[in-house]
Structure formats: C-alpha cells, structure tokens
C-alpha cells in the first residue's frame, strides 16, 4: 500500500530553535519520499504548537506527548496514519520513545546514539524484533557517496589485507564552558542525565567508531582507552583516545575530542592495507584520496569517472558540485523509504541503495562506549570488546 505514494512521517523532538530537527526535515523532503504530517516537537506546549504552525501542520496532529501522538495515529484509518516516527530528541528520550513507537507498530528513524547505555539499546532491539518493524539510526556519514566508494574499494580487496585503521573526529566548540553559559546544545550534551555515559565519546566518538567498522569491514575485538575531561567542572568527557585491535590482525586508533580549539567538524578516516590505502575527510567530502606502494597517488572525485556501481545511486549532482551533509542524510531517508515500500524490517545488504545503519550499528556503538569507559577505569592494558547476541 506504500508503493506510489509519499510516506507519512511524524517527528518527536526538533521543536522551534532545535538544530537537528531542521536537518531531518530537510533531508526527509529532499527526494519527495516523505511528508511530515504529525509531531510532538517539544515538552513546552506553546513551543510545540508554534512549531506545528510554522511547519503548516494540521493542529489536530500536533500533540503534547509522543504517547498522545501514537494513540491518535493508531486510531486513524490505515491509509491516513503515519508510516514512521523520527526521533530527534536528546539521548535520554531515544529508548523510551523508540520502544513506544515500535510497540505501537510504527517504524523508527532515530538520532544517534541509540540510547543512554547498552541495556537500553538491547531493549530497543528486542522491541524492534518483536514488532518486526524497521529501526534505523542517523549515522549520517554512512550516506556520503565517497564513503560508499571507500567501503567498496576496501571490500573488493584493492588494498590487500587491511593492516591499519585510523579515524578521528575533532571539534573545538566545547573548549570553553559553554555548558554553563546558557548554550542549550552544550547543556544537554554534557549532562549525564540527558546525554548518557559519554560526552564527546557518545556524541561524536560513536560516529567515528561506526565509520571505522563500516568502511574497513572489520570489527573491533579489543581496545585500550584514555578518557579525559579538560574543562573544569564538566561532568562528562570531552576528549577520548583509543587504541583498537580489529579482527584479522588489523590495528588502529580512534580520537574523538570537542576541545581542540579552532577545529570545526574534522571527521577523517585513513585505512591502509598491504598494497596501498585511502583517506576521506568529511570537510572535503567529494574527494577520496588513494595512495599506493608502487605508483603515484590518485584523487577520486564524486561524479567523476571510475566510481563503483554501488556509489552511483548515492550521487545527486554532476561532478564539481558538492555532495554534502544534507544530501548524505537524504540518502539514509531514501534508503529507509525504499525498505518500507518493500515491507522489509531491515535495510538492504551493504552497498545496496536500501542499506542504512540500524540495530547492529546501534548495539555495537553502545557496546563501544561501555568498553571504552571500562578500559579507562581499568589498570589492564586491553579490554575485550563484549560479545553481542545476533
């Protein structure tokens, strides 16, 4: 019944003045697959109502709570009710809202991290499996065309066996105590009650970890971590450095910091194998650099010649035009729409247009957060990555 029509989206969070809610709305609208029809945008009724008005929604579908929204949508005829819920709240609401939506029979596209901790993430996974409803996560950088190009080249063995995986996510915006100066984005991200176990670790370290495993095709088996809080009085970490041991003998590092003064949004990954390696940077997303043991380096460009077949469906513009953050986000929304139209509770296989990060990425990133914190507290050199149920 979903074929041939726009899918209806509800949003939890993302009210007036919120950053990520606007990003989700732009990304969802990019391909015409989605129409935002309902929302519970804010715990402040006036702000919630204003957001609905600004977005041109029917006031009857703007609710003060997600529970009220879900009850209203379930009561509507099948062709009129929503097809999915986007969760764009601070972290402490991810699990209760996702579980409520899944239990009510609605697919979920949630902001990362998946939850406050691994136990909550596992509860979401149980709800998704019990309901057989789709669960997707906004690990946005997986949607970039040149990230798919990097993944595809590693997977087909262009560089031989992978030896080294280095990933960093470097920001500077929390170098001063913005969290105590009224900055709302900083306030909740540094509050354990709303952010969860990790500060920079949960906010951007999870992005870096997911990207490292996604592009390399390898899984982390053990790690050794140093976790630091540089800004006095801050309750969560703002700087994380991790040594990584991957399956099949590869070694690597992960760096995630929000106190590198002057840095913007420096997500970068480098992978090296027996015959060569690659480098990709989020701030130059159209470029993939390849380096070889026995020949000159190559620059591969989005929209240019020589791209892998799995990269092409993710391209939106001719060569020389930026393929940016909103477009990458839009690729995830398009993939989720494709899976819903196919009535699939999970996305397609890696490389396919309907692939998106979901339960596996969510569970592994939450396990990573807990393993890093365990390692930082321990006197042991290496902490084994926990085994997760399929």
One Martini backbone bead per residue (centre of mass of N, CA, C, O) as a GRO file, in nm:
protein
  390
    1UNK     BB    1   0.051   0.066  -0.008
    2UNK     BB    2   0.318   0.251  -0.043
    3UNK     BB    3   0.315   0.253  -0.327
    4UNK     BB    4   0.310   0.564  -0.498
    5UNK     BB    5   0.366   0.720  -0.222
    6UNK     BB    6   0.392   0.919   0.028
    7UNK     BB    7   0.537   0.924   0.327
    8UNK     BB    8   0.452   0.934   0.666
    9UNK     BB    9   0.567   1.172   0.913
   10UNK     BB   10   0.690   1.175   1.241
   11UNK     BB   11   0.792   1.397   1.518
   12UNK     BB   12   1.033   1.379   1.787
   13UNK     BB   13   1.106   1.671   1.829
   14UNK     BB   14   1.244   1.959   1.681
   15UNK     BB   15   1.190   2.231   1.772
   16UNK     BB   16   1.209   2.542   1.810
   17UNK     BB   17   1.566   2.589   1.755
   18UNK     BB   18   1.647   2.322   1.655
   19UNK     BB   19   1.880   2.162   1.469
   20UNK     BB   20   1.820   1.851   1.385
   21UNK     BB   21   1.527   1.877   1.292
   22UNK     BB   22   1.581   2.043   1.034
   23UNK     BB   23   1.760   1.835   0.898
   24UNK     BB   24   1.554   1.609   0.877
   25UNK     BB   25   1.346   1.765   0.709
   26UNK     BB   26   1.523   1.817   0.464
   27UNK     BB   27   1.602   1.521   0.404
   28UNK     BB   28   1.312   1.403   0.373
   29UNK     BB   29   1.237   1.613   0.126
   30UNK     BB   30   1.444   1.571  -0.112
   31UNK     BB   31   1.280   1.315  -0.279
   32UNK     BB   32   0.959   1.290  -0.201
   33UNK     BB   33   0.900   1.045   0.010
   34UNK     BB   34   0.818   1.265   0.231
   35UNK     BB   35   0.566   1.362   0.488
   36UNK     BB   36   0.501   1.591   0.722
   37UNK     BB   37   0.212   1.539   0.965
   38UNK     BB   38   0.351   1.503   1.256
   39UNK     BB   39   0.384   1.600   1.621
   40UNK     BB   40   0.627   1.611   1.915
   41UNK     BB   41   0.843   1.878   1.967
   42UNK     BB   42   0.759   1.962   2.276
   43UNK     BB   43   0.721   2.013   2.625
   44UNK     BB   44   0.631   2.290   2.522
   45UNK     BB   45   0.329   2.378   2.418
   46UNK     BB   46   0.388   2.646   2.269
   47UNK     BB   47   0.628   2.546   2.101
   48UNK     BB   48   0.484   2.315   1.969
   49UNK     BB   49   0.263   2.482   1.828
   50UNK     BB   50   0.450   2.669   1.664
   51UNK     BB   51   0.586   2.451   1.499
   52UNK     BB   52   0.334   2.349   1.355
   53UNK     BB   53   0.268   2.619   1.220
   54UNK     BB   54   0.539   2.661   1.066
   55UNK     BB   55   0.484   2.367   0.912
   56UNK     BB   56   0.170   2.336   0.835
   57UNK     BB   57   0.002   2.177   1.038
   58UNK     BB   58  -0.229   1.997   1.172
   59UNK     BB   59  -0.335   2.052   1.489
   60UNK     BB   60  -0.445   1.751   1.539
   61UNK     BB   61  -0.119   1.645   1.485
   62UNK     BB   62  -0.036   1.810   1.745
   63UNK     BB   63   0.145   1.702   2.031
   64UNK     BB   64   0.254   1.689   2.367
   65UNK     BB   65   0.291   1.376   2.311
   66UNK     BB   66   0.378   1.071   2.193
   67UNK     BB   67   0.147   0.902   2.305
   68UNK     BB   68  -0.076   1.073   2.174
   69UNK     BB   69   0.014   1.035   1.886
   70UNK     BB   70  -0.001   0.725   1.868
   71UNK     BB   71  -0.300   0.699   1.939
   72UNK     BB   72  -0.407   0.868   1.702
   73UNK     BB   73  -0.279   0.705   1.467
   74UNK     BB   74  -0.406   0.425   1.533
   75UNK     BB   75  -0.708   0.543   1.486
   76UNK     BB   76  -0.647   0.561   1.203
   77UNK     BB   77  -0.654   0.494   0.901
   78UNK     BB   78  -0.421   0.333   0.726
   79UNK     BB   79  -0.390   0.558   0.490
   80UNK     BB   80  -0.342   0.804   0.720
   81UNK     BB   81  -0.122   0.706   0.872
   82UNK     BB   82   0.173   0.669   0.974
   83UNK     BB   83   0.505   0.521   0.877
   84UNK     BB   84   0.687   0.703   1.081
   85UNK     BB   85   0.943   0.781   1.334
   86UNK     BB   86   1.118   1.066   1.434
   87UNK     BB   87   1.408   1.093   1.651
   88UNK     BB   88   1.522   1.434   1.792
   89UNK     BB   89   1.640   1.402   2.073
   90UNK     BB   90   1.768   1.362   2.340
   91UNK     BB   91   1.902   1.065   2.460
   92UNK     BB   92   1.696   0.991   2.702
   93UNK     BB   93   1.449   0.944   2.475
   94UNK     BB   94   1.511   0.720   2.272
   95UNK     BB   95   1.410   0.458   2.405
   96UNK     BB   96   1.115   0.518   2.495
   97UNK     BB   97   1.024   0.611   2.211
   98UNK     BB   98   1.100   0.368   2.039
   99UNK     BB   99   0.938   0.156   2.196
  100UNK     BB  100   0.662   0.287   2.166
  101UNK     BB  101   0.652   0.286   1.856
  102UNK     BB  102   0.699  -0.017   1.809
  103UNK     BB  103   0.462  -0.119   1.988
  104UNK     BB  104   0.256   0.050   1.793
  105UNK     BB  105   0.375  -0.019   1.483
  106UNK     BB  106   0.627   0.182   1.430
  107UNK     BB  107   0.867   0.298   1.268
  108UNK     BB  108   1.225   0.397   1.309
  109UNK     BB  109   1.409   0.718   1.317
  110UNK     BB  110   1.713   0.773   1.484
  111UNK     BB  111   1.908   0.922   1.671
  112UNK     BB  112   2.219   0.957   1.790
  113UNK     BB  113   2.246   0.757   2.001
  114UNK     BB  114   2.055   0.491   2.072
  115UNK     BB  115   2.136   0.543   2.385
  116UNK     BB  116   2.252   0.549   2.715
  117UNK     BB  117   2.287   0.229   2.686
  118UNK     BB  118   2.303  -0.106   2.630
  119UNK     BB  119   2.040  -0.193   2.766
  120UNK     BB  120   1.859  -0.004   2.605
  121UNK     BB  121   1.939  -0.106   2.325
  122UNK     BB  122   1.835  -0.398   2.371
  123UNK     BB  123   1.539  -0.313   2.412
  124UNK     BB  124   1.500  -0.204   2.128
  125UNK     BB  125   1.568  -0.463   1.975
  126UNK     BB  126   1.338  -0.630   2.096
  127UNK     BB  127   1.108  -0.451   1.988
  128UNK     BB  128   1.176  -0.478   1.687
  129UNK     BB  129   1.156  -0.789   1.669
  130UNK     BB  130   0.865  -0.818   1.780
  131UNK     BB  131   0.732  -0.610   1.562
  132UNK     BB  132   0.871  -0.599   1.278
  133UNK     BB  133   1.018  -0.319   1.276
  134UNK     BB  134   1.180  -0.063   1.167
  135UNK     BB  135   1.534   0.035   1.236
  136UNK     BB  136   1.698   0.353   1.242
  137UNK     BB  137   2.016   0.536   1.202
  138UNK     BB  138   2.196   0.859   1.220
  139UNK     BB  139   2.465   0.774   1.041
  140UNK     BB  140   2.535   0.996   0.813
  141UNK     BB  141   2.822   0.929   0.681
  142UNK     BB  142   2.718   0.667   0.531
  143UNK     BB  143   2.573   0.852   0.292
  144UNK     BB  144   2.820   0.905   0.146
  145UNK     BB  145   2.953   0.837  -0.153
  146UNK     BB  146   3.271   0.819  -0.066
  147UNK     BB  147   3.221   0.608   0.150
  148UNK     BB  148   3.122   0.388  -0.037
  149UNK     BB  149   3.377   0.382  -0.209
  150UNK     BB  150   3.566   0.298   0.013
  151UNK     BB  151   3.424   0.038   0.099
  152UNK     BB  152   3.431  -0.104  -0.181
  153UNK     BB  153   3.746  -0.111  -0.214
  154UNK     BB  154   3.803  -0.277   0.033
  155UNK     BB  155   3.610  -0.523  -0.025
  156UNK     BB  156   3.764  -0.591  -0.314
  157UNK     BB  157   4.092  -0.563  -0.247
  158UNK     BB  158   4.277  -0.317  -0.344
  159UNK     BB  159   4.476  -0.323  -0.059
  160UNK     BB  160   4.434  -0.568   0.069
  161UNK     BB  161   4.510  -0.639   0.364
  162UNK     BB  162   4.420  -0.502   0.651
  163UNK     BB  163   4.617  -0.304   0.898
  164UNK     BB  164   4.497   0.003   0.907
  165UNK     BB  165   4.289   0.213   1.141
  166UNK     BB  166   4.209   0.565   1.116
  167UNK     BB  167   4.018   0.777   1.343
  168UNK     BB  168   3.866   1.112   1.344
  169UNK     BB  169   3.699   1.357   1.576
  170UNK     BB  170   3.733   1.713   1.544
  171UNK     BB  171   3.662   1.954   1.793
  172UNK     BB  172   3.611   2.307   1.957
  173UNK     BB  173   3.330   2.415   2.092
  174UNK     BB  174   3.414   2.299   2.408
  175UNK     BB  175   3.663   2.473   2.523
  176UNK     BB  176   3.442   2.611   2.667
  177UNK     BB  177   3.181   2.668   2.920
  178UNK     BB  178   2.892   2.653   2.760
  179UNK     BB  179   2.723   2.473   2.965
  180UNK     BB  180   2.735   2.745   3.174
  181UNK     BB  181   2.616   2.976   2.936
  182UNK     BB  182   2.328   2.872   2.784
  183UNK     BB  183   2.394   2.638   2.594
  184UNK     BB  184   2.183   2.395   2.492
  185UNK     BB  185   2.363   2.195   2.339
  186UNK     BB  186   2.574   2.175   2.571
  187UNK     BB  187   2.405   2.102   2.818
  188UNK     BB  188   2.302   1.811   2.733
  189UNK     BB  189   2.586   1.689   2.638
  190UNK     BB  190   2.700   1.733   2.962
  191UNK     BB  191   2.454   1.556   3.074
  192UNK     BB  192   2.402   1.251   3.210
  193UNK     BB  193   2.080   1.256   3.212
  194UNK     BB  194   2.079   1.312   2.876
  195UNK     BB  195   2.345   1.172   2.736
  196UNK     BB  196   2.496   0.975   2.934
  197UNK     BB  197   2.807   0.820   2.955
  198UNK     BB  198   2.891   1.018   2.716
  199UNK     BB  199   3.021   1.275   2.552
  200UNK     BB  200   3.216   1.271   2.306
  201UNK     BB  201   3.183   0.968   2.286
  202UNK     BB  202   2.867   0.969   2.217
  203UNK     BB  203   2.852   1.194   1.999
  204UNK     BB  204   3.134   1.130   1.808
  205UNK     BB  205   3.260   0.849   1.868
  206UNK     BB  206   3.034   0.682   1.733
  207UNK     BB  207   3.084   0.779   1.450
  208UNK     BB  208   3.377   0.682   1.423
  209UNK     BB  209   3.329   0.383   1.481
  210UNK     BB  210   3.122   0.323   1.259
  211UNK     BB  211   3.306   0.408   1.023
  212UNK     BB  212   3.538   0.209   1.068
  213UNK     BB  213   3.370  -0.054   1.033
  214UNK     BB  214   3.228   0.010   0.767
  215UNK     BB  215   3.481   0.055   0.579
  216UNK     BB  216   3.666  -0.196   0.667
  217UNK     BB  217   3.487  -0.461   0.761
  218UNK     BB  218   3.560  -0.456   1.063
  219UNK     BB  219   3.609  -0.571   1.400
  220UNK     BB  220   3.624  -0.501   1.722
  221UNK     BB  221   3.799  -0.680   1.999
  222UNK     BB  222   3.991  -0.448   2.123
  223UNK     BB  223   4.089  -0.205   2.389
  224UNK     BB  224   4.257   0.122   2.464
  225UNK     BB  225   4.182   0.384   2.705
  226UNK     BB  226   4.151   0.752   2.708
  227UNK     BB  227   3.977   0.964   2.944
  228UNK     BB  228   3.881   1.317   2.926
  229UNK     BB  229   3.853   1.625   3.130
  230UNK     BB  230   3.936   1.964   3.074
  231UNK     BB  231   3.688   2.107   3.179
  232UNK     BB  232   3.604   2.248   3.448
  233UNK     BB  233   3.310   2.083   3.584
  234UNK     BB  234   3.270   1.868   3.394
  235UNK     BB  235   3.081   1.554   3.374
  236UNK     BB  236   3.205   1.488   3.093
  237UNK     BB  237   3.366   1.405   2.837
  238UNK     BB  238   3.608   1.580   2.581
  239UNK     BB  239   3.832   1.335   2.555
  240UNK     BB  240   3.941   1.071   2.320
  241UNK     BB  241   4.163   0.774   2.334
  242UNK     BB  242   4.213   0.487   2.104
  243UNK     BB  243   4.302   0.160   2.094
  244UNK     BB  244   4.289  -0.086   1.822
  245UNK     BB  245   4.157  -0.424   1.775
  246UNK     BB  246   4.118  -0.620   1.505
  247UNK     BB  247   4.020  -0.828   1.305
  248UNK     BB  248   4.277  -0.994   1.136
  249UNK     BB  249   4.514  -0.791   1.280
  250UNK     BB  250   4.430  -0.518   1.294
  251UNK     BB  251   4.510  -0.170   1.350
  252UNK     BB  252   4.424   0.123   1.569
  253UNK     BB  253   4.259   0.451   1.587
  254UNK     BB  254   4.079   0.678   1.819
  255UNK     BB  255   3.954   1.018   1.790
  256UNK     BB  256   3.769   1.227   2.036
  257UNK     BB  257   3.701   1.583   2.020
  258UNK     BB  258   3.583   1.919   2.179
  259UNK     BB  259   3.892   2.075   2.254
  260UNK     BB  260   4.000   2.173   1.964
  261UNK     BB  261   4.091   2.461   1.914
  262UNK     BB  262   3.950   2.570   1.593
  263UNK     BB  263   3.786   2.340   1.528
  264UNK     BB  264   3.519   2.190   1.365
  265UNK     BB  265   3.447   1.897   1.154
  266UNK     BB  266   3.695   1.653   1.189
  267UNK     BB  267   3.632   1.398   0.988
  268UNK     BB  268   3.858   1.109   0.965
  269UNK     BB  269   3.985   0.852   0.733
  270UNK     BB  270   4.228   0.576   0.752
  271UNK     BB  271   4.343   0.317   0.521
  272UNK     BB  272   4.564   0.023   0.534
  273UNK     BB  273   4.738  -0.199   0.334
  274UNK     BB  274   4.960  -0.383   0.151
  275UNK     BB  275   4.921  -0.177  -0.128
  276UNK     BB  276   4.746   0.049   0.031
  277UNK     BB  277   4.529   0.353   0.051
  278UNK     BB  278   4.305   0.576   0.236
  279UNK     BB  279   4.123   0.906   0.225
  280UNK     BB  280   3.871   1.075   0.434
  281UNK     BB  281   3.681   1.392   0.448
  282UNK     BB  282   3.409   1.572   0.556
  283UNK     BB  283   3.526   1.865   0.454
  284UNK     BB  284   3.595   1.677   0.173
  285UNK     BB  285   3.359   1.476   0.039
  286UNK     BB  286   3.441   1.452  -0.284
  287UNK     BB  287   3.714   1.319  -0.171
  288UNK     BB  288   3.936   1.046  -0.266
  289UNK     BB  289   4.232   0.912  -0.139
  290UNK     BB  290   4.495   0.735  -0.306
  291UNK     BB  291   4.753   0.505  -0.195
  292UNK     BB  292   5.070   0.367  -0.314
  293UNK     BB  293   5.346   0.161  -0.323
  294UNK     BB  294   5.395   0.162  -0.678
  295UNK     BB  295   5.239   0.449  -0.713
  296UNK     BB  296   5.072   0.708  -0.760
  297UNK     BB  297   4.851   0.902  -0.654
  298UNK     BB  298   4.489   0.936  -0.611
  299UNK     BB  299   4.196   1.112  -0.734
  300UNK     BB  300   3.863   1.079  -0.625
  301UNK     BB  301   3.547   1.187  -0.762
  302UNK     BB  302   3.252   1.302  -0.741
  303UNK     BB  303   3.117   1.218  -1.061
  304UNK     BB  304   3.340   1.068  -1.169
  305UNK     BB  305   3.546   0.846  -1.278
  306UNK     BB  306   3.555   0.504  -1.154
  307UNK     BB  307   3.308   0.424  -1.007
  308UNK     BB  308   3.115   0.242  -0.822
  309UNK     BB  309   2.806   0.106  -0.849
  310UNK     BB  310   2.724   0.173  -0.540
  311UNK     BB  311   2.768   0.489  -0.564
  312UNK     BB  312   2.575   0.610  -0.783
  313UNK     BB  313   2.293   0.624  -0.619
  314UNK     BB  314   2.428   0.860  -0.419
  315UNK     BB  315   2.418   1.055  -0.640
  316UNK     BB  316   2.306   1.410  -0.736
  317UNK     BB  317   2.552   1.548  -0.888
  318UNK     BB  318   2.763   1.684  -1.071
  319UNK     BB  319   3.065   1.733  -1.119
  320UNK     BB  320   3.173   1.989  -0.879
  321UNK     BB  321   2.941   1.932  -0.687
  322UNK     BB  322   2.824   1.918  -0.386
  323UNK     BB  323   2.823   1.643  -0.144
  324UNK     BB  324   2.648   1.666   0.141
  325UNK     BB  325   2.493   1.643   0.442
  326UNK     BB  326   2.199   1.642   0.342
  327UNK     BB  327   2.240   1.428   0.123
  328UNK     BB  328   2.329   1.201   0.311
  329UNK     BB  329   2.072   1.201   0.475
  330UNK     BB  330   1.883   1.152   0.232
  331UNK     BB  331   1.990   0.865   0.171
  332UNK     BB  332   1.868   0.742   0.427
  333UNK     BB  333   1.571   0.815   0.378
  334UNK     BB  334   1.554   0.665   0.109
  335UNK     BB  335   1.624   0.383   0.221
  336UNK     BB  336   1.391   0.360   0.418
  337UNK     BB  337   1.168   0.387   0.209
  338UNK     BB  338   1.243   0.138   0.044
  339UNK     BB  339   1.201  -0.069   0.272
  340UNK     BB  340   0.905  -0.005   0.331
  341UNK     BB  341   0.799  -0.070   0.043
  342UNK     BB  342   0.920  -0.378   0.085
  343UNK     BB  343   0.856  -0.477   0.376
  344UNK     BB  344   1.128  -0.425   0.550
  345UNK     BB  345   1.280  -0.454   0.871
  346UNK     BB  346   1.534  -0.412   0.696
  347UNK     BB  347   1.789  -0.350   0.519
  348UNK     BB  348   1.997  -0.379   0.292
  349UNK     BB  349   2.271  -0.456   0.165
  350UNK     BB  350   2.568  -0.377   0.131
  351UNK     BB  351   2.550  -0.115  -0.124
  352UNK     BB  352   2.267  -0.087  -0.129
  353UNK     BB  353   2.026   0.157  -0.149
  354UNK     BB  354   1.868   0.023   0.123
  355UNK     BB  355   2.091   0.090   0.304
  356UNK     BB  356   2.125   0.111   0.671
  357UNK     BB  357   2.157   0.202   0.980
  358UNK     BB  358   2.105  -0.004   1.277
  359UNK     BB  359   2.111  -0.229   1.517
  360UNK     BB  360   2.408  -0.307   1.492
  361UNK     BB  361   2.526  -0.023   1.517
  362UNK     BB  362   2.394   0.047   1.787
  363UNK     BB  363   2.509  -0.183   1.964
  364UNK     BB  364   2.813  -0.140   1.906
  365UNK     BB  365   2.836   0.157   2.001
  366UNK     BB  366   2.745   0.101   2.297
  367UNK     BB  367   2.966  -0.106   2.357
  368UNK     BB  368   3.197   0.089   2.308
  369UNK     BB  369   3.142   0.290   2.531
  370UNK     BB  370   3.169   0.083   2.766
  371UNK     BB  371   3.456  -0.018   2.697
  372UNK     BB  372   3.603   0.251   2.724
  373UNK     BB  373   3.528   0.305   3.023
  374UNK     BB  374   3.646   0.046   3.134
  375UNK     BB  375   3.936   0.095   3.038
  376UNK     BB  376   3.982   0.372   3.185
  377UNK     BB  377   3.946   0.228   3.479
  378UNK     BB  378   4.166   0.034   3.412
  379UNK     BB  379   4.484  -0.150   3.449
  380UNK     BB  380   4.442  -0.277   3.198
  381UNK     BB  381   4.538  -0.270   2.873
  382UNK     BB  382   4.298  -0.467   2.782
  383UNK     BB  383   3.967  -0.464   2.633
  384UNK     BB  384   3.713  -0.662   2.569
  385UNK     BB  385   3.485  -0.697   2.344
  386UNK     BB  386   3.167  -0.750   2.357
  387UNK     BB  387   2.941  -0.987   2.325
  388UNK     BB  388   2.679  -1.021   2.080
  389UNK     BB  389   2.378  -1.075   1.993
  390UNK     BB  390   2.196  -1.143   1.696
   0.00000   0.00000   0.00000
